[in-house]
Amino acid sequence: MKFQFDPNQDFQLEAINAIADIFEGQEKTSADRVASDSALLGIFPNNLSLSGEEVFDNVRKIQERKKIKNGVMVEEYDFSIEMETGTGKTYVYLRTIFELNKRYGWKKFIVLVPSVAIREGVVKTLKITREHFAGLYDNVPYRFYEYQSKNITQVKHFADDSNINIMVMTVSAFNKDANVLYAARDQMQGEQPISYIQKTNPILILDEPQNMEGEATKEGLKKFNSLFRLRYSATHRNPYNLMYQLAPYEAYQLGLVKKIEVYSVTDDDTGISRPYLNLVSVEAGKTIKAKVEVITKDTNGNPKKSKLTLKQDDDLAEKTGNDIYSGYIVDALDANAPDYGVVGKIRFRNNIEVAQGEGVGGNREQIMREQIEQTIRLHFEKREKLRGMGIKVLSLFFIDKVANYVQNDGFIRTTFMQEFDRLKKEHRVSGVDVEKTHKGYFAKKGDEYLERESSIAENKEAYELIMKDKERLLSFDEPTEFIFSHSALKEGWDNPNVFNICTLRETIAPVRKRQEIGRGMRLCVNQNGERVFLRDINLLSVVANESYSEYVSQLQGEFVEDGIYTAPPVPHNAKRRTTVKLKKGFEKNPDFSGIWEQISKKTKYIVRVDTARIVGSCAVKIKALKIAKPKIKTERAGVTIAKKGVSARMLGSQTEALSQTKRVIDCVEFIKNETKLTRQTVADILTKAENVGAFLNNPERFCFEASRVIKGEIIKDYVEQVRYEIVADKYTASQFENIQSYKDATEPVENSIYNAIVYDSEPEKTFALELDGDERIKLFIKMPNWFKIETPVGGYNPDWAVVTAKRDLKGNEEKERVYFVIETKGNLNNLRPLEQAKITSAKKHFEVIKVQYKEIENYPQFADLL
């Protein structure tokens, strides 16, 4: 097959013209040779006759025409094009070369790329577009080649050839070969190779320039003596002089890339029945520290994923409050140092060792099996639908460890083959050999597979097929349909017929979502190499080991990070600190002294615990617990990329029983530690509850749920039984101090002891202003954090203290004052149990000290009390 290219796609022509029009008014360069200072053969340089003022006048006109408002304006000749992955960025900049030659006669171009994979992609595109560009540009002669230090004389040919020359070079080759480029050579009459390049005034094309922002690389680029630099990326870090932008949401809405759906495969047992740990990073500073993802507990005792930092001798069970990690005490840490070939690792005293980017525990293998099954099933379904249209379906797996695939007994390899053969019969797929249908693409050195990108070209069979011979991979004659990779298939490799991507590695792996889905975003092609634009078949399915909401949230975060979407606004004056000051003599104000005399009183609480009542109420609720067996859940969600952000819509779900490993668990001890009750009391509750079935279904979940029930009943009983007594101790007015805050978090007020209030939200600010504007309010105080009322479930800090004046029917103010303590909540019917318990207890405190305490949702509710 042969790829077909459409020369009339408007968005590509706009990007090409956006660059070419910058130099409108430039005379076309003639073929005059310029003699060198050393009487060498002449060279054919690029020349620019326009002034800087003329160039940037054109730039402004183009940006106004394109309504480009973002980007970074600089005076250097750097010009940026932003195009979403999969929309033909490489085609655009290569065609721009021919357009610039046609209009202005320029002939010397260097394409600089960040990796071998991207270099191979560019060279491949140059090969398959030769006939296409020849037809568009009157068979103009041109040469292209990879820069290679072992063939340094090609630099001389680049300079003295009168045709278009395109040199493709990796940044690493440029940096690594500095000694070669700057060394005088006999075959160049004593000249340095770099001097030949400099004299041509080459036009530099930077592919993925965000990977070339290092100071050394930027300094090195200056030595090319380039005429100007063109920068192409979907994710610019610094879009200097942005000339054209095709944002992800525009490409998605215009149907220029595939739609996306996510199949999320998760379980409801991770970190409960077995430890779960992922090693995010190990970094060296004053001490070596590791960042890990583990299971902790929220305020209600529910397990949740959290990231923690660990150092030598840390006990993970103590740090997480989760005894599933008993024995996980840090024994050794190795900092990650890829430059020295060292991979970050953490080892625990129980001999468990984890490498950076990897993990242990959880129900990893069962989730992987479900992901592999789901991917193969999707593959067969799409294969059946599209094969008749001449479209070959490819599926791509990103895996956790190379050994899991390359070894004959590797879990991923054996699982894939088992599931493939089973589903092949189910879908009645014939004539497909499982041994021939999949291929791994990994770095290889000798007989050793490496989990990094270097040496990928040495894995020749896979490298030739996947990187250099895309046409054969897309042909029905080639049996490979499933591709497995670890890290090498990043920028630079994509295939239009990747319809399914399965991520079998951890979500904490340092590969971005945009990078992963970019491998399959291009619209598919048929056996004639023609692009197929039907939207109902161009659907990329991502099978992920995280919830679809987490997936979409991270994807949205990457778009924000890349400047596609706007991040939540930062207050304009966030860096301008301010001091909220106490008013002089505030303590002498009779309104302050009056309310302070009342609310400054401290109390102690007394609770009489009725153990029999707690045992009875807990047993009733635990008996009613319904605990299902652990399940793996697969949810399908459609992803929409719109102008305002990324969103997902649930399309379907299914569950499957999760096989459990048997382990001994002391349920009584677990609940005792969680609730602080005695073993005997816990045993009495469980005996009376008689819910063995729920325990056997999922022992660990039962213990979690039973603990939560008991803690809830204890709180409820405490709050019902609590009573307060006034003690001699009081809060003092001297505890009030000036408050350090930010300008945009304060609001000036008149009727308070401070010259302003510090607010945490707009409703809080509005409430303060309404208090300040009500003539019935004589004084109000936003209560400081140190003002706490002790309750059986922790300290409680009320929101406001308010002094009001009584008025008669004629509106005349009376001398009598009424004191309020106010709690403001947006929705009083939706309080957390702990929050409600504190408020209920605090009411009894205020009853004892004889101060009116009210909970309200808005100011009109408070006004009704006056």
BELFEN-V753820 format. One line per field, one symbol per residue. phi: phi as a letter, one per 20 degrees, with the letter a starting at -180 (. if undefined). psi: psi as a letter, one per 30 degrees, with the letter a starting at -180 (. if undefined). burial: 1 if it has 24 or more other ideal C-beta (glycine too) atoms within 12 Angstrom, else 0. A space follows every 50 residues. Layout:
phi = ???
psi = ???
burial = ???
This chain:
phi = .cfddeedfgffffffffeffgdgoffffeefedfefdlfffcdeeccef egffffffgffffffeledeodfcefedcdcdcfgndngfgfffffgfff ffecmfcdccedcebfffgffffffffedgffffffcllgfbcbaefcff cffffffgfeeeefccddceffffffegfffdefcffdlneegffffffe lfeedeemffecefgffffffffflffacddcaecfecfflfdbbdfgff fffemecffccddedccdcgmdebfcbcefaccecfcecddcdcddcefe nefbfbdcddcgmfdffffemcffegnedfdbcdffbgfdmdegbccdfe mfccegncbcmmdgfffggfffgfffffffffgffeffemdeedcddede cggfdffgdfgffffgffffffffffeledmcegfeecbeccfbcmeded ebefmfffeffffffeedcffffeeffeffccddbdbfedgodbbfdfdc cdeeeffegfdfgffffffcefffcefemefdefffdecedddddbffff ffffffffffgenfdefgfeggdgeefbdedfffmgfeffffffffgeef fdccdccdedgfffgffffffffefddefgceddddceddddfeqecccf drbbcbfdfdefbfcefffgfgffdmefgfffffffffflcfgffffagf fgffffffffffffggfgffefbdcfdffbfdffffcgdebdgedcbfcd ecedfbdeddbfgfffffffffeeffeeabceffffecdfcfdofcdfec dcdcdfcefenffeffdddcddddcfbfecefgfffffffffgfffffem cfccdcdbfgffgfee
psi = lkkkkjggjeeeeeeefeeefegkfkkkklgkkjklfghlklljlkkjfk leeeefeeeeeeeeefhjfaljklflikkkkjkkkggheeeefeeeeeee eeefgkfjkkjklfleeeeeeeeeeeefgeeeeeefhhhkklkklkkkff hfffeeeeegkflkkjkkkleeeeeegeeefgkkkefghglkefeeeeff hljkjjkhffghfkeeeeeeefffhlelkkkklfikejikikfkkjleee eeefgflllklkjkjllgfkgeflkkkkjeljkkbelkkkklkajakafg gkklklklkklkgkjeeeefgjffgkfikkekkjkkiffggkkklkklfg gkkklkgallaaheeeeeeeeeeeeeeeeeeeeeefefggkkkkkkkkle keffefkegkeeeeeeeeeeeefeeeghklgkkeffflkkjlkkjbgkkk hlfkgeffieeeeeeeefieeeffkffkfkfkkkldffibkfklkfgjfk kkjgllffkhkleeeefffgfkkllafggkkkgkfffijkkjjlhllfee eeeeeeeeeeeggelklkkkkehffjllkjkkkkgeffkfeeeeeeeeff kllllkkjkjeeeeeeeeeeeeefkjjllklkkkkkkkkkjlefaklkkk fllllkkkkkkkkkkjeeeeeeeefglleeeeeeeeefehheeeeeeiee eeeeeeeeeeeeeeeeeeeefklkkklfklllfffkllkkakegglkkle hlflflkklfleeeeeeeeeeffjffjfklkjklffjkkklfglkkjlek kkklkkkafggkklfkkkkkkkkkkejfghkkeeeeeeeeeeeeefeegh kkkkklfleeeeeff.
burial = 10101000101111111111111001001000000100000011111100 00001101100110010101100000111111111111111111111111 10111111111111111111111111111101100110000111111010 01011111111101111111111110100110000001001111111111 11111111111100001101100111111111111101111111111111 11001111111111111111111111111111000001111111111000 10101101111001111011111110011110111100000011111100 01111111111111111111111111111111100100101111111111 11011100011110111011001100001001010011111111000011 11100110100110111111111111010111111111111111111111 11111111101111111111111111101011000011111111111101 11011101100111100000000000010101000100001101110111 10101010000001101110111010101111111111111000111100 00000001010000101101111110100011011100101001101111 11111111111111111110010100000010100100101000111010 11111111100001101111110101111111110010111110010111 11111000000000001111111110000000011111111111110110 1111110010010001
